[in-house]
Amino acid sequence: MLHGRVAEKAEIDKLLQSLREGGSGALVIAGEVGIGKSALAQYAAEQARGMELLRTTGVESEAELPFAGLHLLLKPVLDRVDALPSRQAAALRGAFGLGDPPGENRFLVGLATLTLLSDLAAERPLLCLIDDAHWLDRPSIEALTFTARRLGSEGLALIFAVRDGERDVQPLGMPGLRLGALARTEAAALLAEHAPDLAPHVRDRLLDDAEGNPLALVELPRRLTPEQRAGSLFPLDIGRGMLPPAGRVRLAFESRIDRLPEPSKAILLVASADTSGDLEPILRAAGMFGASVADLDPVQAAGLVTLDGRKVMFRHPLIRTVALQTAPFGRRIAAHRALAAALIGDRDGDRRAWHLAAAATGPDDQAAAELEAAAERARATNGYAAAGAAYERAAELTGEVSARARRLGEAAALAVASGRLDRAVTLAEAAADLTGTPSALAELDRVRAVVEAQRGSPEEAGHLLITGAERITGTDPGKAAAMLVEAVRGALLAGSPAVAGQAVGRLRRLSAPPGSFACRFGAAMTEVVDFFTGRQPGDFEAARAAIAEARRTPGGEWSDRLSAACIAFAMGDSAGSAELAGRLVEEYRAHGMVELLPGALELRAQARLFLGECLDAVIDVSEGLQVAADIGRDQGSGRLTAVGAVLAAISGDERRCRELAEEATSFGESRGLRMSAAMGTWALGLLDLGLGRHEAALEHLRGLSRGRHRHALVEIMAAEDLVEAAVRTGSGAAAECLGPLQEWASSVRQPWADAVVLRCRALTGTPQEAEELFQAALRFHDKAQHSFSQARTELSYGEWLRRARRRGEAQHLLRNAMDRFQRLGAVPWAARALGELRASGDVTVPRSRAADRLGSLTAQELQVVRLAAQGRTNREIAEQLFLSVRTVGSHLYRAYPKLGVSSRGELADVVRTD
């Protein structure tokens, strides 16, 4: 019986009721040792009548075995794997050693887990209980956390029980229950249930010592002799001073272990050192100590373990810890050595390697080699944390210096991949001290550069990449070029012309083989940096060639196409950038490359922003931010937030724009990413401009060229807004603001950029030349559709015509502008066009009803609707968007009434009118 916990049980009851009604959810139960986490999990299991139940428990000794915890959870339903999409099924089989390794994508297993559990929940509600989640291996907790964060309407719930004070665990950002001590009355009831024969003063003493800890209330009475329970011996030696309840429980377990016969102690120690609980290898290893299966009987009688079929189960995880820590050092070493000898066959290779390592007391080549093999198996299943730990321990056991340096370097790279940045630096520095090999030092420079970039020091990251590239310029120019291009990309984002210039200077001198990465992109990057660092204007000939090649070639390296998409955006080829980034998005989706998706979505959103595809850009931003949160990575989220701020400015959503702009600016400042900070400032200026607050707009936009957020590309992106703000405030410097934009447009030769320059010249020029300039701008707009920019030109020209009393001509342009603005959701700009129309005498204003209806959807609803309108099934949409089928159906169910449709077949008509 679970005593007390009324509020906590109510929270669990609410979650289970939501499941029965088709909802989903996740819950984290946290607290100290023995506080009742497992009891609450058991309560949830008992209340889940009529539901499917899956459960697993983390084991400390399995924390470095990739996907061990997830395998135990899903083992009862692995026969359903074949029904998954093929890539997901292969990833799950590979993770569990049932097929080929799943490749480089560490989150594809998470997608497979989400799909598998969602499919099960479609048949009846499903509850997953994960006890001692702090001891789950990192890949398992990542997969389960990803699943928990993508829940929608599946009828699926996950409950994690996590112990305070243990290693970091990732089910964060979910609703949580933190368990405190039981109230005195509840503690007394629990004690009376388990020890009804206590004398009153003994009971009171135990209640004081247990401090409301349920495990202490159950275990402490077991230490008492019959005389003590009756109160005849006093004072009682229960608490041993001021130990906390968990410490007192440890003493209770120590006492019980100490009273066991020696053979029983041996078999308990072996079981504690084991990672699986499998009785067969435990008995084989215990036999080396002279113990047999009969020696388990006293251990069971002491209430320390139970037998579940062929499994040895500890009554509480603390018993395992106490048994290990209280055994003499030599005895522990012997137990691990015995287990290593007892584990035979490839299936147990990882466990054998770790037992050999645990038994080693100095350099041990065999243990190091087996750990390296285990590390490579873990890497193949994307278990980067486990692989890194294995390499690090292997290095400790390696006597030969160069081999130790190599293994430390591998551990450092894997620490970065698993997000352990501080550890990565420590390992990289230790490896660098042991090696003088240029290629090894260059790789360590790259590792430290990634850490610096993620910590918020992109300039330092650039310097490290340049240093690393210099080491291998003569021996590996292709890799050197890749490092230099990476340095350039980071420097451009950081707004650091000095670092970009240094990297480009070395790219120029690099002798790269024909067809190599450097040959394809080195010259293109050089042109971009030369322009934005003020060296010289150019014609971007190499950049255009690189983009054209990337667009012609559907395959190729992802990094090549990422570079091409970045170059295309920098030179104003929004359509090319959107296409290249879009290909990456689709390939990342198809391969389940969740970790890379936010960066590609950010690039496409930025390009779509300039194309005027605002609703699509909002979808990309929303999805990118959600995926970044789901996988626990904020790298790239600053730029996504910045694009979102600009989109909110266009829509006139002042509250959201200011929130996102502040977040983007703060992120950019903390990470040294001036582009994010500059875009946040630009968004505020564009917001004020759209709302008619021209003085405030001018103040924000001027800050882009003279403040700490200065970024050359963002200055050009915002130049048309600065010119308009200057014109509307009567600033005499309006024409001067046009210079950088005009110089850039003449170099990139993009029709839409030429159109913007012509509009700005019309605004700043004489009345005599304005009309010709406006008309020329519209001709350029016709060559390349950039809806928002074109609508602004139509609005400005229409305003000019109305002031010239040419109302009929003005009305045609103003209607076009208003219709475009409405379709884009640019509310303040549409209102301005409407005001001009009414001032011209036109009171019959058409409205874009389809755009209004689509604008009422959430970003994810709109995304689902558009895919459904293309004829995709719910299953196909779910696979593409990393959602469950039921969540897709729920989005469509909510979207239909908003769109005024009643069936899937009507969606295409609504979307076509957008």
N, C-alpha and C positions, 0 to 999 in steps of 0.2 A: 504493500500500500504506500502511495506517495503522499507524505504528510506536508501540509501547507502548499505553497506555490500556487495560490489561487489565481493571481494575475497572470502568471506564466502559463498555467494550463489554459486559461481563457484565450491567450494569444495563440496557442497551438490549436485550440478548438476553432478559432476564427479562420486560421489558415486551412485547416482540414475542411471546413464548411465551404470555403472558397473553391477548394478542389472539387467538391461534390457538385458545385454549380458551374464548373467549367473554367474556373480561374486557375491561376498559377502563382507561385511565390517561393521565396527562399527565406530562411531564418538562421541566424547564428546564435547559438547558446554558448556563453562564455562564463568562466569562473575558475576559482582555484581548485586544486586537487580535492576530490571528495565532496564537492559542494552540491552535487546532484545533477550534473549535466547528462550523464548516462541514464539516470532515472527518468528525467524528463523526456529523453529520446525514446525510452521504453514506453512511457505514457503515450507518446504520439503513435507508436506502433500499435498499442492496444486499442487506441481510439480510431485507427484507420480501418475499421471494419468495412468489408466490401471493396477495399482498394488493393491494388498491386503494391507489394512492399519489397524494396531492395535495400540492403544495408551492408555496410562495411565498417571496419575499425582500423585506424592507422596504427602501425607498429613502429616503434622507434628504430629498431634494427633494420627495417625495410625502407627507411626514409631516403636512401640513396639508390633504390632499385626502381628505374623508371616505369611508370604505369602499373606498379604492383597493386596499389590501392584501387585504382579504377578497374583493373582486371577482376579483383575480388568482388567489387560491386556488381559488375555486369556479367559475371560468370554464369549466373542462372539463365540469362537471356541471350547468350552468344549465338544461339541457333537462329536469331533474328537478323544477324549481321548481313546475310546475303540479300536481304530486301532493301538495304541502303543503296543510295547512289554509288556507282562503282568506285570512284575515288575515295569516298568516305569509308566504304567497306574495306578497301585495301589498306587504308591508313590504320583502321582499328585492328585489323588482323596483324599488320606489321608491328604495331605497338605492343601487341600481346605475344609476339613471337610465333604467330600462326601463319605468317606469310612474309613476303619481302618487306624490308624497312619502308616506312611511309615517305621517305624523301626529306627535303629540307624544311617542310612546312610544319612548324611546331603546333599550330592551332587547328590543323585539319582534323586531328583526333577529337578536339573539342566540338567541331561541327558534327562529326559522326556521333558523338555522345548525345548532343542535342537532338539529332534526328532520330536516333534509336529510342531514346527515352520518350520523345514526343509521339513516335509511332505506337509505343506501348500504352501511353496515356490516352491515345485515341480510342482504345478498347475499353478501358476503365481507369479511373483516377489512379495516379501512381505517386507513391511517397518514397523518397530516397533518404535514408538516414546514414550520416557519415559521422561516426563517433571518433574521438581523438583525432580530429582533422589536422591538428598541428603536427602529427607524425606521418601524414600522407606524404608521399614523394611529390616533388614540385610539379612534374608533368601531370600527375593525376589531379592535384588541386587546381592547376591552371585549366584543365579541361572541364572540371566540374564548376569552377567559378565562371568560366565563359558560358556554360550552359545556364547557370542561374541568372546571369545578367541578360540573357536573350529570351527569357520567358515572356510569354504573352497570354494566350488563352488555351493552354494545352491540357489543363487538368493535371498539372505536374508540380510537385513541390520537393525542395531539397532542404534538409535540416542538418546543419553542421554543429558539432559540439567541439569547442576549442578550449584548451586549458590556458589560463593566464600564465605569463612568465616564460613560456616556451618559445621556440623559434618563430620567426615571422610567418604568418599564414595569410593567404590571399583572399578569402571570402569577405572582402571589405566592401563597403558601400551597400550592404544589405541590411534589412531590419535585424536588430539584435536584442537578445535578452541577456543581461548581465546578472548572474545569480549572486545574491548575498546570503548572509547567515539566516538560518531558520529562527523564527521567533521562539522565545523560551517555551511557550505552551506547545508549539509544534514539535520542538526538539524533545520535550518531555514525553510526548505521545510516541515518537519514534523510538526513544530509548525504552519505554515500557513495553513496546511490541517485541523488541529484540532481547531485552534483559528484564523480564518482569519480576525476578526474584531479588532485586537489589535492595539493600537496606536504604532507608530514606537519606541518611547523610552520605552514603556512597553514591546514590543517584544524584544528589545535589553537587557533589564534587565532580562527577563525570560531566554533568551539564555545564559546569563552569569551565572545565578543561577543554571540552569539545567546541565551545564557542559557536554553537549552531551549525557545525559542519556535520552533515549526515553520515559521511563515511566514518568519521571519528566516533560518532555516537554508536555505530554498529560494531566497529572493530575494537575500541578501547575496552569494553567489558570482557572481550575474549582473553585479555591478558590476566584477568583476575582469577585467583584461586577461589574455590568454594568458600573458604574462610573470609577472604576479602569481600566477596559478594555479599556475605552475611554481615559484614561490618565489624568482625571481631579483631581484625588486624588494622591498625591505623597509626600513623598516617599512611595513606596509600601512595605507592610509587607509580604514579600514572603519567604525570606530565613531565617529569625530569626538568624542573625549572620553568623557564618562560618560553618553551618551544611553542610555535604556532600549532594549530590542530593538525596540519599535514605532517609536521615533524613528529607529533605524538603517534599518528597512524603508522608512520615509518617504523617507530620503535615497536609498535605492536606486531608488525609484520616481521621485524628482525627477531623478535622473541620467538615467534612461531617457527621461523626457519632454523633458529639456533637449536631448538628442541628436536629437530628431525634426526633420524639415524644418518650416518655418513653416506651410505649408498643413495639414500633418498635426497640428501643434499646435492650429491653429484648429478643425479638425473634432473633435479630442479635447475641447477646451474647450467647444464647443457641446454635444457629447454629455454632458459632465459637468454642464452647466447644465440640460439637459433633464430632464424628470421621467418620461418614458415609455419611452425607449429606441427609439421608433419611428424607423426609418431615414428615412422620407419627410420629416417636418418637420426632422429634423436636417440632411439634405442641403440642404433649401431654405434653412435659416438659414446653414449653412456656405457656401453659394454666395455669400452677401453678403460673405464674406471672400475670395472667389476660390478656395475649395476645392471639390473634387469627390469622387465616390465613390472614385476611384483613390487619393486621399490617405489613405484608410483603410488601405491595404496596409502602410505603414511602422508604423502604430499596432498592427496585428495582429502584424507581424513582431517588434515589441518585446515581445510578450507582455502587452500592456496591455488589449486588448479582444478579443472574439471576435464573430462574426456568427452569429446563430441565426435563419435565415430573414430576416425584415425587421426584426430586433431587434439593437441594439448592446448587448452584454453585457460588463460590466467583470469582469476576472478576479478582482478583489478590491475591495470597497467603498472601501478606503483609496485606491485609485488615483483614483477620482472626486474624493475630498476633496483629494488632493494637486494634481490638475490644476486645480481651482478656486482653491485657496489660493495657488498659485505664479504664477498668471497676473496680470499688471498690472491694477490696479483699472479703468482705462478699458476694457481688453480684456474684462473680466468684464461691465461695464455693456453694452458693445456686443453681447456674446453673448446676454444676456437680451433686449435690444431686438430683435435679429434673430429670436429664437425667438418673441417676442410677435407679430412681423409674419408669421412662418411658420405660426402656429397660427390657422386660420380655421374658422369654423363654431361653432355653439352647443355642440357636444360638448366642445370644448376651451376653453370660456369660463373655467373655473377656472384652468387652467394659464396661459392668456394673462394673466389678471388678476395672478397672482403674478409672472410674468415682467416685466410692466409695473412692478409695485411694486419688484422687484429692480433695475430699471433707473433708477428715480427717484432723484434726488439732492437733491430739495427738494419743496415742495408740488406736487402733480400731481392736478388735479381728475379727469382721465380715469381714471388708475390708481385713485384712491380710489373713484370710482363703480363701476368694474368689480369692485373688491374687495368693496364692499358688496353688489353683486349675487351674488357668489360666497358671501359670508357667509349671505345669505338662502337660497341653494340648500342650503348645508350645514345650516342650522337646520332646513329642511324635512325633511331626512333624519336629524334628531337628532344631527348631527355638531357638538355644541356646542363642543367644543374647537377644531375647525377654524373654525367660525363666529366664535368669539371672537378667534382669532388674526387672521382677516381683518378684522374690525371694528377691532381695535387698530392694525393696520398702516394701514388706511384713515384712521383718525384722525390718525396721524402725517403722512400725506400731504395732510391737509385744511388749507387756509389760513383759511377762514371760521370764526370762533370758535364760533358756536352749532352749526354742523354738526359741528365737532370734538367739542364737548361731548356731542352726541347720540350720536355713534359711540363715544365712550369709555364712555358709560352702557350702551350695548348690549353692549360688550365686557365690562363689569363683570358684568352679569346673566348673560352666557354663561359667564364664568369661574366663577361660583357653580354653574351647572348642570353644569359639567364637573369640579367638585370642586377648583378652584384658588382656595382661599379667600384666601390672602395677596394674590395678584394681583388678586382682585376688589376688595379694600379699596383697594389702590393706585390702581386705575383709577377706582373710584367717587369717591375723594377728588380725583383730577385732574379728573374731570368736574364735580364740585361747585364747584371753583375757577373754572370757566369759564362757569357758568350761574347765572342768578337766577330762572329760571322755576319757580314753585311746583310744578307737576306733575312737572317733571324732578327737582327736589330731593326730592320725596316718593318717587319711584321709586328714587332713589339711597339714601334712608333705608331703604326696604324691602330693597334688596340688602344693605346693611350689617347690617340686622337678621337676615337669614337667615344671614349669616356668623357673627354673634355667637351665634346660637342653636346653630349647629353646632360652634362652638368651645367652648361650655360657659358662655356668659354670657347666659342667658335674660332676666335682669332688664334688662341693657343692651339686648338685642334689643327688649324691650317698650318701653323709653324711646324708642328710635329709631322704632318703629312709631307710637307716640303723636305724636311730633314730626312725622312724615311725614303722618299723618292731619290734624293741625291745619293744615298748609299748604294742604290741598285741601278742607277742610270746606265752604267756600262754593261751590266750583266743581265738585266731584265727590263728593257725599256718599255715593254708593254705594261707591266705592272706599275712601273714608275709613272707612266702617263696616267693610268687609272687613278693613282693616288693624287697626282697634281690636279686632275679634273675634279676630283672630289674636294680638294682644297679650294678650287675656284668656286664650285657650287656653294660651299659653306660660306666663303667670303662674300659672295654676292648676297646671300640671305642675311648675313651679319652686317652688310653695308661697310665692309672693310676693304677699301681700294688698295691699301698697301699690301695686304696679304694676297689679294687677287693678282696684283701686279707682279709680285715675286713668283707666284706659281706660274703665271703666263710666261714670264721671262725664261723660266726653266723649260717650259713646254716648247718654246721656240728653239731652244738649243738641243732638244731631244732628238736623237736619231732613231726614229721609230720604223719598224718594218712596214712595207706596203700592206694595206688592208688591216692593219692593227687598230686597236682602239684609239691610240694617239694619232694615227694617220687620219682616221675618220673624224675625230672630234677635237683634237688638239687645236687645229687652225680655227675651227668654228668658235671654240671657247676664247681663243686669243682675240678674235674680232670683237666679240661681245665685251670682254673686259677692257680692250683698248678704247671702245666707245664710252663705256660708263665710268671709266677712270679718267676721262678727259684727255687721253693721249692723242686720238685722232678720229675724226669721223670716217666711216668706211662704207662700202657697198654691201657688206655682209655676204659676199660671194660664197665663201666656204661654209657659212652658216646655212645659206639657202640650199647648198648642195647636200649638206648633212641631213637637213630636214627632208628634202626630196627623197634621198636614199632610204631614210627611215620609213617614210610613208609608202614607198614602193615595196619595201620588204616587210611582209607580215610577221615573220619570225625574228630571230636574232636575240641577242642578249637583252634582258630587261634593263640593265644599267645603261646600255646604249640608247634605248628608246626613251628612258627617263631623261637622259641628258638632252636628247633631241627635242623632247617636249618642253624642257626648260629653256633651251635656246630659242625655240619657236615663239614662246611667250615673250621673251625679252626683246625679240625683234618684231613684235606686233602681229605675228601670224597666229591670231587667236583660233582660227579654224583648224590650222595644222596642229597647234598645241592641244586643242580639245580632242582631235581625232587620235593623236598619239597617246594622250593620257587615257582616253576612252578605251583604246585597245588594251592598255595595261590593266585598267579596271576590270574589263571582261576576262582577261587571262588570269588575273589574280582571283577573281570569283571562281572561274572554272577549275583552277588548281587549289582552291581553298586557301590562298595565300593571305590570310586575314591580316597578318602583321604589316604587310606592305600596302594594304588597301587604303588606309587614311591618306598617305602621301599622294597616291595617284588620284584619289577623289579631290584632294585640295588643288592639285594642278588643273584638273578638269573644271572644277568649280570656278577657279580664277579665270580660265579661258572663257567659260560660259558667261561669266559676268560681263566680259567685254563684248561677247557676241549678242548680249541682250537676252539670253536664255535664262532669265532670272529664276523662274520656278524650278527649272532643272538644277540650277546652281544651288538653290536652297536645299534641294533633295540631297545633293552631293555633300554639302556642308553638314547637314543633319546626320546623314549616315556615317560620314567620316568621324565626327565627334563621338557618336554612339559606339562605333567599333573601337575607337581609341580607348574609350572608357571601359568597354567590355574586356579588353585584353590588358588593361592596367598600364597603358603606355600613353604619355602625354606628348611625346615627341611628334611634332607636326601639328598638334592641336592648336597651337598659338596662331599659325597661319590660317587654319580652318576657321578659327574664331574671328580672325581679322577679316576674312572674306565675308563671313556671316555678318559682321558689323557693317560693311559696305552695302551688302544686300538689304539690311534693315534700314539703312539710311535712304536707299532708293525707295523703299516701300513706305517710308515716313513713320516707321515704328520707333518713336523716340526712346521709349523706355528700354526696349531691347537693344537698340543701337548703342546707347550709352553704356549699358551693362557689358555688351560684347567688346566695345571699344576699350573700355577700362581693363577688361580681362586680357585682351590682345596686347595692350600697351604694357601691362604689368608682366605678362609672360615674356614679351620681347625684351624688356629691360632686365629681367632676372636671368634670361638665357643668352643675353648678348645678341639677340636677333632683331636688328634694327628694322628689318622689313615688316615684321609683325607690328612693332610699335608704330612705325610710320603709317601703316595701313589703318591702325586704330585712330590716329590723328586725322588722316584723310577722311575716314568715315564720319567723324564729327563735323568736319567742314562741309562735306556733301550733304549731311542731314540739315545743317543750318541753311545751306543754299537752297535746298528744295523747299524748306519751310519759309523762305523769304527773309531770313535773318542774315542779311548780307554782311554786315559789319562783323558779326561773330564768325561767319564763314571765312571771311578774309583773314581774320586773326589766326584761326586754326590752320588754314592752308599756307599762309606765309611761314608758319612755324616749320613746315616740312623742309624748307631750304636753309633755315638758319638755326634750328634747334638740335637737341641731342639725338633726335629721331631721324636725322637726315638720311635719306636713301635715294640714290640717283634714279632707279627705275620707278619708285613710287612717286617721286617728284614729277616725272613725265606722265605717269598715269593720271595724276591729279591736276596737271597743268591747265586743262580746259576749264576745270572748276575754279581755279585761281584766277584765270583771265576773266571769267564771267562775274565772279565776286568783285574783282577790281573794277570792272566796268559799271556794275550796278551801284557801287559805293562812290563812283566818281573819282576813283584813285587815278592819279596821273601815270602810275607805273604799270597800267594794264598791258600796254604793248610790250614792255620789257619782260613780262612774265611768259611771253610766247616763245622766247628764244630757244630754250632747251627742247621744247616740243617740236618746233619747226626743224631744228637740226636733226633730231631723231627721225622724224617722218621722212625727211629727204633721204636719209640713209636706208631705212627699212623698206620704203616704197610700197606701203600697204594702202590700198584705196581708202579704207575707213580712216586711217590716220591722216591722209591728205585732206579728207573731207573735214575732219575736226580742225585742222590748221586753217582751212579756208573759212570755216564758221567763226573761229576766233579772230581771224583778220577782219572779217566783216563786222564783228562787234567792236573792234578797236580802230577800224579805219574810218575814212570819210564817208558821208552819206552817198556821195557820187559813186564810189566803188563798191558799196555794200551789196547792192542787188546782184551785181555780176559775181561777186564772191559767194553769196548764198546759193545762187543757181549752180555755180561750178561745184560747190560742196554737195548739193543734192545729186549731181551727175556721178560724183565719186561714190556716194552712198549706194547708188543703184548697182555698182559693180561688186559690192561686198556688204551683205546685210549685217549690220550691227544695230539692232533695233533701238536700244536706248539712246545711242549716239545719234542715230538718224532722227528719232522723235525730237530730240533736243534741237537739232538743226531746223526741223520743220517748225517747231515752236518759236525759235528765235526769228526765223524768217517771217513767220505769220505775224508775230508781234511787230516786226518792222513794217510790214505791209499795212497792218491796221493803223499804226501811227501815221503812215503815209496816206491814210484815208482810202486805201484800195481794199475795201472790206470783202468784196466777193472773192478776190484772189486769196485773201488772208484766211477766209473761212475754210476753204478746201484744205489748206496746209494744217490749220489748227485742228480740224476734224481728224485728219490722218494722225497728227501728233497725239491727240487725246486717245484715239483708239489704240495706238501702240502702247501708250503709257498704261492704259487700262489692262491690256493683255499682260503687261509685265508686272502688274500689281504696284506700279509706281504712283501711289495715291496722291502725294502732294503735287507731283508734276502733272498728273491728270487734272487735278483741281485747278492748277494754274492755267492749263490749256482751256478748260471749261470756262474759267473767268474771262479769258481773252475772247473766246467764242461769243459769250454773252455780251461782252463789250462791243463786239462787231455787229451785234443785232441778231445773231443766230440763237434762237431759244429752243429749237428741236434738236436735242442732243442724244444720239444713239448710245446705247451702252452694250458692252460685251458681256452678255449673260453667261456664256460658257466660262469665260475667264473668272467671273465672280464665283461661279459654282466650284470650279477647280481650286480657286484660292481659299475656299472654306475647308479644304481637306488638310490634315496634317501632312508633313513631309513624307512620312512612311506610307500613309494611305494613298497619296498621289503616286508614289513610286509603284505601289502594288496595282493601282488602277491602270496606270500606263502599260505595265507589263501584261495585265489581263486583257487590255484592249488590243494587244498585239497577238492574242490567241494563246498565250502561255497558260498552262495548267497551274493549279495551286501548288502542285508538287514541284514543278519547274521553277515557279516564283520563289518558293521556300528555299530551294537549293541555291538559287542565285543570290538571295538577300540574307542567307544564313538565319532564316526564321523557321519556325515549325509550320506545318501545313495548316494546323488549326488557327494559328495566329494570322496567317494570310487570309483564311476564310473570314476571320473576325474583322480584319481591316476592310474587306469588301462589304461585309454586312453593314458596317458603320458608314461606309462611303455611299452606298446606294441612295439612301434618303437625302443625303446632302446634295447629290447630283441630280436628284429627281428621276432616277431610273429604277427599274424593278428587276432587271436581268443583266447577265454578263454581256449579252449580245448588243445592248444599247450603249455600252461603254465606248466603243470605237467611234460612234457618232459624236459623243460629247468631247472626246479627246481631239478628234479631227477639227472641231470648231475652235479649239484653243489657239 
